[in-house]
Amino acid sequence: MDYDKLCSDIFNLDSKIRFVGVCNNSGEISHGGLREGLTNLLTPDEVKKSNLLALERWRLFNALAPKIGKVRYAMEEYEKIKQFTIGLENDHLLLMSTEMNVDQVRVVEDTIKLIISYYVKDYL
């Protein structure tokens, strides 16, 4: 999957998306980043800590998968941003943050549809 293009296409879904990145299983962002012109709210160390927390939450959520099914996405709402986590292939996560006034249902569903379309392209 072309993660750079995926991140770019997700940014194009809504101008209220602040950050899109692909996180590997060690908490490093390998693709994507902060929308051009914005200032990160966290220091680099805090970003790494946030990524590791997202990975751990994802593992905990999926511990219940045999009983209730796999997690489609997770969302946290903070005072300043909304943060979304979506599972990708090979233990990678798509991390996305948005402004508070984003249409979260539309953005998440459009993002999931986009990810599925990439899997279909890779398959064909």
C-alpha positions as CSV (number, residue, x, y, z in Angstrom):
1,M,0.0,0.0,0.0
2,D,1.3,3.5,-0.8
3,Y,1.0,5.1,2.6
4,D,2.3,8.5,1.5
5,K,-0.5,8.7,-1.1
6,L,-3.1,7.4,1.4
7,C,-2.1,10.1,3.9
8,S,-2.3,12.8,1.2
9,D,-5.7,11.6,0.0
10,I,-7.0,11.6,3.6
11,F,-5.9,15.2,4.1
12,N,-7.9,16.0,1.0
13,L,-11.1,14.7,2.6
14,D,-11.5,17.6,5.0
15,S,-9.6,20.8,5.8
16,K,-10.2,20.2,9.5
17,I,-7.9,17.2,9.5
18,R,-4.8,18.4,11.3
19,F,-2.6,15.3,11.3
20,V,-2.5,11.9,9.4
21,G,0.3,9.4,10.0
22,V,1.1,5.8,9.7
23,C,2.5,4.4,13.0
24,N,4.5,1.2,13.1
25,N,4.6,-1.2,16.0
26,S,7.4,0.7,17.7
27,G,5.5,4.0,17.8
28,E,7.4,5.7,15.0
29,I,5.5,7.7,12.3
30,S,6.8,6.3,9.0
31,H,4.4,8.2,6.6
32,G,2.3,11.4,6.7
33,G,2.6,14.1,9.3
34,L,1.1,17.5,10.3
35,R,-0.9,19.5,7.8
36,E,1.3,22.2,6.3
37,G,1.0,25.5,8.1
38,L,-0.1,24.1,11.5
39,T,1.9,24.0,14.7
40,N,2.0,20.7,16.6
41,L,0.4,20.9,20.0
42,L,2.8,18.2,21.4
43,T,6.6,18.1,21.7
44,P,8.3,15.2,19.7
45,D,8.7,13.2,23.0
46,E,5.0,13.7,23.7
47,V,4.1,12.6,20.2
48,K,6.1,9.4,20.6
49,K,4.3,8.8,24.0
50,S,0.9,9.4,22.4
51,N,1.7,7.0,19.6
52,L,2.8,4.3,22.1
53,L,-0.4,4.9,24.1
54,A,-2.5,4.5,20.9
55,L,-0.7,1.2,20.1
56,E,-1.4,-0.1,23.6
57,R,-5.1,1.0,23.5
58,W,-5.5,-0.7,20.1
59,R,-4.0,-4.0,21.6
60,L,-6.4,-3.8,24.6
61,F,-9.4,-3.1,22.4
62,N,-8.6,-6.1,20.2
63,A,-8.2,-8.4,23.1
64,L,-12.0,-8.6,23.1
65,A,-12.2,-9.3,19.3
66,P,-13.0,-13.0,19.7
67,K,-16.1,-12.1,21.6
68,I,-17.3,-8.9,20.0
69,G,-15.4,-8.6,16.8
70,K,-12.5,-6.5,15.6
71,V,-12.3,-2.8,16.3
72,R,-13.1,-0.7,13.2
73,Y,-11.7,2.5,14.7
74,A,-11.2,4.2,18.1
75,M,-11.8,7.9,18.9
76,E,-10.7,10.1,21.7
77,E,-12.1,13.6,22.2
78,Y,-9.9,16.0,24.0
79,E,-10.6,19.7,24.8
80,K,-8.6,20.9,21.8
81,I,-8.7,18.0,19.2
82,K,-10.3,14.7,18.3
83,Q,-8.0,11.8,17.7
84,F,-8.8,8.7,15.6
85,T,-7.0,5.3,15.3
86,I,-7.7,2.9,12.5
87,G,-6.0,-0.4,12.0
88,L,-4.0,-1.1,8.9
89,E,-2.0,-4.1,7.6
90,N,1.2,-5.5,9.3
91,D,0.5,-4.1,12.7
92,H,0.4,-0.5,11.5
93,L,-2.1,2.1,12.7
94,L,-3.4,5.1,10.9
95,L,-3.5,8.0,13.4
96,M,-5.5,11.0,12.6
97,S,-6.3,14.2,14.5
98,T,-8.8,16.8,13.6
99,E,-10.3,20.1,14.8
100,M,-13.1,19.8,17.3
101,N,-15.8,21.0,14.9
102,V,-15.2,18.3,12.2
103,D,-18.0,16.0,11.0
104,Q,-16.4,13.0,12.6
105,V,-18.8,10.4,11.3
106,R,-18.3,11.5,7.7
107,V,-14.5,11.8,8.0
108,V,-14.1,8.4,9.7
109,E,-16.4,6.6,7.2
110,D,-14.7,8.4,4.2
111,T,-11.3,7.4,5.6
112,I,-12.3,3.8,6.0
113,K,-13.8,3.7,2.5
114,L,-10.5,5.2,1.1
115,I,-8.4,2.5,3.0
116,I,-10.6,-0.2,1.6
117,S,-10.2,1.1,-1.9
118,Y,-6.4,1.0,-1.5
119,Y,-6.6,-2.7,-0.4
120,V,-8.8,-3.5,-3.5
121,K,-6.3,-1.7,-5.8
122,D,-3.4,-3.7,-4.3
123,Y,-5.4,-6.9,-4.7
124,L,-6.3,-6.3,-8.4
